[in-house]
Amino acid sequence: MSRSKLVVSLSLMLLGGSVLSPFIAHAEESESVANWQHSAEIYGIALNIRGDSSVNDQNLEVDVDPKFIMDTLEMTFMAHFESVYKDQWGFYIDYSFMKLNGETDNVLDNTNNLVLKGDIDIRQGVLEAKGFKRYIYGEHTLDYTAGIRWWDNDIDMQLYRKDNNAIFSDINIEEDWVDFVVGIRWMTPINTDWLYYLSIDAGMGSDTDFTSALLTGVRYKINTWSDLNIGYKSIWVDYDNEENFSYDTASQGFVIGWAAHF
């Protein structure tokens, strides 16, 4: 495995992006329709990650595919909850958690021609919370969003010389940060069963120069209370705490989820 596997989970971020479907939320106006409409979704993503990172002054190239994630995955949970009040105001909370454990070979190329192997244990939790103001123009729905993404990472790595198994480095990082983001989301029905959506945001934090996310896809109405989400996600982040950790990557992958509406 390549050196990139040392930081495989550091961009398993913001993996969801549910929408409260207009063809479910926009029910006929009557006394039986509640003021609040809710949705709860579970989801997953096939993620590819490209970019650069540094941990304790060690420069690492990030080049990760879904196969490595599945081979090293120990535990995961991804869920999204969303509420809208009278199709005017709303909020959503999205949380993703992953724990990876694995081994790497040939992890560094700047260590006096040493060929290293490593053991890694990485845990990451990402929480996104946004509020939004909704406007409806005929069949089109626009949500103007603002909120935060909170990243929480624990990284334990032990690097060994392959010739004699002597330990070369022991790295322990506990890093978390908050990014502030604003964005927009557009939704429009394709027909009675299919809905198209597109959302984009951008922002920064105290140590983040820039972050942005793009999510697009379709939702299929299974019945009156649930639907299937099929989408594509791309996200960029440029973070540097100027001490012992930096992360500059682009991540993308296909998303699939199932949501219940109530």
N, C-alpha and C positions, 0 to 999 in steps of 0.2 A: 504494500500500500504506500501511497505517496505521503510526503510531508504535510500535505494539506489536511490530512485526517486529524491532525492535532487540534484543529479548531472547527471541527465539523458542525457542531450544534450552535455555534455562535450566531447563525442567522436563521435559525428555525423560529422565525418571528412572525407575528401578526398573521397567522396561518388561516384565519377565517375571513369573515366579511359578509355575514348574512344580511339579507334585506327582508323587511316585513312586507310581503308581497302585496302590491296594490290589488291584484285580483282576488286576494283573500281579505285584506284589510278594508277595501272599499266595498263593503257590503251595502245592501239597500238601507237607506236611512229609515229607521223605525225605532220604536221604543225598545225593541228586543236587542238592538245593537249596543254594546257597552261602550263607554267613553274611551276606555283603554283597550288597545289591541296588543297582544304579546306574541313573541315567537322564541323558541328555544331550539338550538341546532347543535348537533355533533358533526364533526368533519375531520378530514385528513387531507394531506397534500403530498405530492411527489416532487421533492425539492431538488433543484440544482443550484449550486453556490459557486461563484467565481469572484476572486479579488485577492486582497492582501491583508495580513494582520501581523502584529508584533506582540510578543509576550515576554516581558523581562528582557528587552533588547534583542530578542531572537526574532528575526524576520521570517515569516511563514507565508508561503503561497497557498491560497485557499482554492481547491478544485475538487468539489464533492458532488457525488451523484446519489440518486435514491437507493441504489443497491447497498452502498456502504452504510447508510442510515438504517436500513432494515437489518443488516448483518450485526450491527452493534447496539440496536435499540433494546433497552431493558424495560422501560416504562414510558407511557405517554398518555396525555389527556388533552383534548381540544374541544372547546365548547363556546357558544355564542348565545347571549340573551339580549333581546331587543324589545322595547316598548314604545308605543306611539299614543299620544293623547289627542283624540278627535282629529286625527290626520293633520295636526298643526305643529306639535312639539313632540320630541322623543329623545331617547337615549339608548345606547347599547354598551354592553360590557363583553369583552372577548378575552378568554384566557387560554393559553397553550402551555403545556409542560412536557418536557422530554428529559429522559435520563439515558445517556449512552455510555457504554464501556467497551473498550476494544484495544487492539494492539496495532502498532504502525512500524513500518520499515523505511529506511532511507529518509529520515525525517528532516535533516538539515544538510545544507551544502556549504556552510561557512564556518566549519569547525575543524580546520587543519586536516582536511581529507579524511576525517573519521567517518565511518559509516555507522549510524546510530539506529537503534530500535527503541520503541517507547510503549508504555502502558498509559492509557488515558481514561479518566472518569469525569464526565461532563454532565452537569445538570443545568437546565435552563428553564426559567419561567418568564413568560411575557404577558403582561396585562395591558389591554387597551380599553379606555373608557372615553366615550364621546357623547356629546349632546348635539342635537340638530334641530333646525327650523325647517318645516316642510311647506312647500308651495306646490299646488296642483294646477296644471294647465291642460284642461281636457283629459286626454289619456296619459299625459306625461307628468311625472312626479320628480321634483327637484328637492333634495335635502342639502342644506348648507351646514357643514359639520365643524366642530372644534373640540379638542380634547387632548389626551396624553397617551403615550405609550411608555410603559415602565418595563425595563429589561432587568433581569436578575440572573446572574451567571456564577456558577461555581465550577472551577477547572482544577483538576489534580492531574499532573503529568510526571512520570518518572522516565528519564531517558538513559539508555544503557549503551556502552560500546558493544558492538556485535562480536568483536574478536575475543573478549574475555568477560563480558557481562558486568564489567565495572560500571558503577553508576556515574553518569556524566552530569546530570542536572536533575533537580527536584523542584517542580514548579507548582505553586498553590496560589490560585487567584480567586478572590471573591469580589465581583464587580457588578454594580447596578447603576442605572442612570434613567433619567426621565427625559423624553422628547415631547415637545409641545407641537401639535399639528393642527392645521386647518385644511378643509377640503370641500368637495362637492360630490354628490351622488345623484345619478339620473336613472330613472326606471321607466319603462314603457312596455305595455303588453304587446306581444306578437300576435296572439290570438287568445281564445278563452282558456287555453291550457298552458301556454308558454309566456314567460316574461323575460325581457332582456334588461340587464343592468350594467352600469359603468360607474366606478367611483375612483377618485384620485385625491391624494392629500400631499402636503409638503410641510416641512417645519424644521426645527432645530432644538438643541438643548444647550446647557451650560458647557458641555464638552463635545457636542455634536455639531459639526460644521453644516451638515445638510442631511435630511432624510426625506424620502418620498415613497409612496406606495400607489400602485395601480392595480385595480381588481375589476375584471369584466367577466361576464358569463350569462347563463340563462338559468331559469328556474322552471321546473315542470310541476304542474299542479296534479298531485296524486289523487287527492280527494278534497273535501271541504275543509279539512283541518291539517293537512300536511303537504309538503312539497319536497322535490329533489333539487339540489343545487349543484350545477356543473360549471366550473369557472376556471379562470387562469389568473395567477397573481404574480406580480413583479414588484420587488422592493429594493431600494437603495439606501445605504447608510454610510456615513463617514464620521467615525467616532474616534477620539483620541484624548485620554485623560492626562497626557504629557508626563506620565510617571512610569507605568509598567504595562499598559495595555492600549492597543489601537486596533481599529477594525474598519476597513474600507472595502465593501463588497456590494455586489448585485446578486439577488436571488430571484429565481422564478420557478414556477411549477404549476401543475394542474391541481385544482381543488375539487373535491366531491364531498357533499354533506346531505344530511336529512334533517328537516326542520318540522316541528309541530307548532301549530298556531292555535291560540286560545284567547 
